[in-house]
Every structure is written in C-alpha cells, then in structure tokens.
Amino acid sequence: MNWLRLLQSAPDAIRLTDAVTRAIKGDAQAIDYLKNEGWYQGLDVLQPGMGSIAQQVKHHLDSTASAIRDTLSGNVIEGEFREVVPWEHFASWLRRQKWGTFVILGPKGQGKSTLALRLAQVWQQERRWPVLAVNAYPEERYPFVEPVSTQKFMNEIKSIMRLLNPPPPKEGEDERPDLGPEELDRRLTPYKRRIIVIDEMSLAVGTSGMDAGRLMVRQIMAQARHLNWLIIYIGQLTKMLPQDLLNCEVVFIKKPAGREALTDRQEPLTQDLWERAIEAFGAVRREPQWEYYPDVRAWAYVDCQDMGNGQGYQGMIPFSKPSGDEIDGEFREVIQ
C-alpha cells in the first residue's frame, strides 16, 4: 500500500507504523487507538503532506472497523478485511455463483449444517431464490428455509429428467414430438433458480453404483447449470457420496476427527484431501481473524480447484452462523 510506505518513510511517525499495521489486520485495540488519539490531524506538523495521507489511513480504518462490526454481528460469511485475508478472492467468487455443486464433509457436531445454511442464506440474499432443505432437522429450519421431504425432492428430479430425456414410446404408442427449446424452457421454469441443501446424504443414496439416489446426484450435477441450481450436499465421508461428486465446484471440510484418511475411500485424492484438512486445522489458531472466530467449529477447510483463469483456493475460511432470532445458532457463544 503506497500510503503505508509513505507513512513509514516519515521519521517522526515511525512509532505509528506498528499500530497502523495491526489495525489493518483487524486489531480492534489498534483501531481504537488510532481513531481516538487524533494523531492524523497533526501529521502535517511532523512532515508537510502527511495530513492527506492520514485521511486515507482514517478512511481505511473506518472501513476495517465496519467490517469487524459486521463480522461480529454475523452479517458476513467471513471477516472481510481487504487485502489481508488469504480467502478474500475465494469468498468474493463464492458469493457471485449462480449455479454449481458444493460438498461439505466432516464428523458430527462440527457445524456442517450451519455452514450449509449460512451459504444458502448468503446466496438467497444475493439471488432472492428459494432455499429448499432436504432431510433438514427441526432446529435447522430458519425462516428462510423451506423443508422438503426426500421423496418429494426425488419425484421432482424424476419429473425434470422426463422432460429432458423423454422415455421411448411403449409398444403401439405414437412417437412423441420433441419439445422445442422454448416449450422445454417453459416447462422447466417452475423448477429453476433454487438453492438446495441435502443433509445426511447417506439417507438419500445407497452403496450400489446403480442406486436411484446416486443416479439422482449425478443427474442433478449434470443439470445444475441448465436449471440455475446452487446445491449443497452434506455427508461425513466421501464414501457416502458418488465419487464423481468430488469433481464439484468446492469441497468444504469441517474439523476432521483425525482417522478419515484411514476410514474413508482408500484412494490417493481422497486421502490427500483429508490429510490437507487435518494439517490446516492443526494450524487454525494461527489464521487471520482467529481472535474473532475462536472456535474450530466456525472454520472450514476449502478445496476449490478452479475459480477461473486457472486460479483455485486451498485453505481455511471462517464463517458466521445464519442470522435469525427464532432458533439458536451453533456458534451463539462465539459470534453474535
């Protein structure tokens, strides 16, 4: 940052550099000190021209303080401290998504459903699309969530597949005319633009490769873009999901128990994914903003292979609980 280098170049203002640097990283005490001491008003006395630089500093601090307040109020996925956190570009990309498949893995009690519903809420605020929750527990039914049974959801998938891939006529029946693009789009419209959370994937899919639930997962993945669906699958291990689902847009992992590399699929990519997550959670207390999210359940390891232009993101990200006063959030004692 040019203004920081200029500030560091002023001999009489060197003592302020540490406070400014800590403030940019989200240090609330440093922000209060810099804002309340009024030092920026007297910098022109120390060195001509420093007053205007100080005004830029003050503007930056105001933005940072606002971000801290929003984060602690649960209004953002992550603490958005510009130009500091490593996950900033990923979080911005994630908010902008209009379709895609996302997977959340991890042991029980580590906040998988909380993360899924927070993502769904952020997307709903961005898109104004309905949020459907399949296999949702009663305590997870926030005001923005519409619970849907597994059977009803699978019936809708079958209806969509019949439109996209009409069955051949039975013996003695006439050939059905193909639907034109406009008519097909019209019939699919009621199913479009949805945010879908499927919890406890083991309840929806079996172990057989030809299981109806597993076929459904593959069909949804293939049609997510066409339907404008943002769909989140939640499971404890990758073996609860069709393996090709791991080629989705993002895999999130909540704090592993530590043995997943041994108990999950014994293939290199799965084992590497768990090992990276275990290592990342082992160092989570050194992450930026740990002081604002001092609970491992408020963090997730991200494996995003492609955000476009060959860029990906593998690393940690914090998140706040879904907002809504009707029920308790899993992180009530951490993020208010």
N, C-alpha and C positions, 0 to 999 in steps of 0.2 A: 504494500500500500504506500503510495507516494507521500501521503500526509504523515504516516508514521516515520518514514525515513527522514522527512524534514524535521519532525519533532526531535528525533534522535540526534540530528545534526546541531541542535541548539545547546551549547554547553550548559547554560543556566537552567535548562529544562530537563536535563538528563534524569534527574530524580523522579520525574513524572512518567518516564517510559515504562517502568515496570507496572505501575498502576494501570496505564492505558492498555498494555498488552494483556494483563489479567482481565480487564473489563471486556475486551473484545472476545475473550474466551468464555464470557458469561459469569465472571466472578461478581456476585451481587454487591459485596462489600466494596470492591474497587469502583464499581459503577456509582454507588452512593457517595464515595469519597470524591470522585472527580466531578460529579454533578453538584454536590453541596458546597465544596470549597470555593467555587467560583474562580478557579485558577485561570480559566481561559480568558477572563476579562482583563487580566493584567499581563498577558504574554507579550503584547506589543511593547511593553516597557522593557522586558528582557531582551527582545530582539524584534526589530521592525518587521512587520508582515506576519508575525506568528499569530496574531489575533484571528485572522481569517482562517488560518489552518485550524485553530482551536474550535472555530464554529463548525468545521467539518467533523472534527472529533466529537463535538457535542451531539451533532445530528446522528452520527453513527451510534453513540451510546444510547440516545433516546430510542433508536430502533432496536438495539440489543435488549434494553430494559423491557420494551414492549413484548419482544419475543419471549423473554423469560416469564413475564406475567401470563402470556397466552399458554405457554407450556404448562406452567403450574396450575392453570385453570382447566387443563385437559382439552384445549381447543386445537391442538395440532397432533399429527402423527408423531412427529419428532420435534426436538427443540431446534428451531430453525435459526441458528446463529451463523449468519452469512460468512462465507469464505473461511470458515474454521472447521466445521464438522466434515468428516470424510464421506458421510452418506448424503450430503446435500443434493447432489445431482440425481442420485437414485430416487430420493424421496420426491423430488420435483417431477421426475419422469413417471413415477408410480401414480401420482395424483392425476396425471393427464390421460391415463389409459382409458380407452373406450371399449375395449374387448380384451379377452385373454383368460388364461387358466393359471391359477395360483394354488400352491400346495403349502400347507402348514403341518409340520411334523413335530412330535415331542411327547414326553411322558405325560401322564395325567397330572393335573394340578399345576401346570406351568404356564397357563394363560393362553392356550391355543385359541379357544373360542373368543376370548377377549380381544386378541389381535385380529381375528377374522371379522368380528363385528365392528371393530374400530375402522378397519379398512373399508368395510361395507358402508359405514356411516360417512366417511370422508368422500367416497365415490358418490354416494347419494346426494351429498351437499353440492358436489361438483356437477352432477348429471341430472338430478331430480328424477332418477329412475327408482322403481320399487325394489325393496330388499326382501327376498324370499329366503327363509331359513328352513332347511330340511333336517329333520331329526333334532330340532332345537329343544333344549331343556327349558322348563318354565321360567327359571331365573334369568335366562338369556333373552327373554322376549321384550326387548326395548320397544319404545313407542314407534320407532321407525321400521320395525321388523314385522313381516307377515309370516307366521308359521305355516308350513306346508308339509303334509304327510309324504313319506317316501313313495307310497303307492300313487298318490295323485301326481307327484312330480314325474314318475316314470311313465304314467299314462300320457302326460303331456309330451314327453320325449317321443313316445311311440307315434303320437299324432303328427309331430313335426317330421319324423322320419318317413311317415307315409306320404306326406306332402312332397318331401324332397326325393324320395325313392319309392314311387307308387308300386304296389305289388302287381305281378303279372295277372292278367285276367284268368279267371277259372275256366275250366273247360266249358264251352258253349256260350261264354260271355263275349261280347264285342270288345275290341281293343278300346281302351280308354284314351281319349285325346290328351296329348301332353298339354300341361298348363303353360301358358305364355309367361314370360318374365313378370309382366305387370300383375297378372292374376295370381301367380305364385307369391309375389311380394305382398299382395293384398291379404292373402290367406295366412301368411306368416306374421303379419303385423301385430296381432294380439299377443304373440309370444316374444316379440322383440324388446330390446332395451331393458334388460334386467340385471340385477346384482344378486347372485345366488350363493348362499353358504350351505355346504353339505357337511354336517358334522358326523362324527363316528362313521367313517367310510366303511368300516368292517360290517356295519349293519346293512349296507346297501349293495355290497359286492361279495361274491363268493370266491373260492380259490381256483375254480376252473377257468381256463382261458376263454371258454365259451359261455361263461356265466352271464346272465342277462344284465346284471348290474355293471360288470366290466365292459360289456359291449356298449352300454349306455354311456359310460365315461368316455370311451373313445369317440363315440358319435358326437357327444357334446363338444369335445375338444376340437373336432374337425369343423364344427359349425359355429363356434363361438364368434368368429369374426363376422360371418354372414348374419348372425342374429343380434349382434351387439350385446353379447353377454360377458359380464365380468363374473367369473365363477371361482369360488374358493373351496377347496377340498381340505378336510381336516382328518388326520389319522395319526396313530402313534408311531408306526414304522412304514417304510416304503413298501414292504411286502403286503400291506393292506390295500395297496393301490396297483392298478396296472402299471407295469414298469415303464411303458412309453409315456405315462403321465409326468414322469420326471423331466421330460423334454419341454416342460411348460415355460411360461414367461419367468416365474420366480418360484423358488422353493425357500420357505422360511422354516427355521428350526428353533424351537424353544429349548431351554436348557436340557441337554441330554442327561440321562441317568448315568451314562458312562460305559455301558456294555452294548450299546446299539450296534457298534461295528462287528460284534460277535453274534448278536441275536437276530440281526436283520439279514437281508439278502447277502449272500457271500459272493459278491461281485465287486470289482475294483471301484467303480464310480460311486456306488452306494457307501462302501466302507470309507472312501476318501471324503465324501460329504460329511459323514458323522465325525470323522477324525478332525476335520477342519472346524466343525462346530464346537466340538469338545475343547479344542485348543483356544478358540476365540472366547468361549465362556470362562475359561480358566484365567483370562486376562481382562475380563469385563470391567473390573474396578479401575482399570487404567484408561477406560474410554472417556472421551469428552462428554461432559454432562452427567457422569455417574452421580455427582452430588445432587442432581435434580431427579434422578431415577435410581435411588439406592436400593433396588430390589431386582434380583435377576429375572423375576417374572415379567418385568417391564421391558425386557430386551429380547431381541431375536437375532439369530444369525441369518444372513441373506446370501443366497446363491442365485444371482441373476447373470446369465451368460451374455445377454445381448440387449442393450438399451438403444441400439442403433449406432451406426458408424463404427462398428467393431468394439464399442465400449461395453463393459459389464461392470458388476459390482459384487464383490465377495467380502463381506464384513458385517459388523454389528450395526444395529439401529435400535433406538429406544422408541417407545410409543406410549400414548396415554390411553386410558380406558374410554370406552364410548360414553358420551355425555347423555344424561337422562337421570332425573331425580327419582324415578319410580322404583328403581331397584338399586341394590348395592353393586359397585364395581369391584373386581378382584383386587384392584390396587388402591382402595379407598384410603389406606394409611400412607400411601406413597404420593399419589397425585390427586390433588383436589381441583 
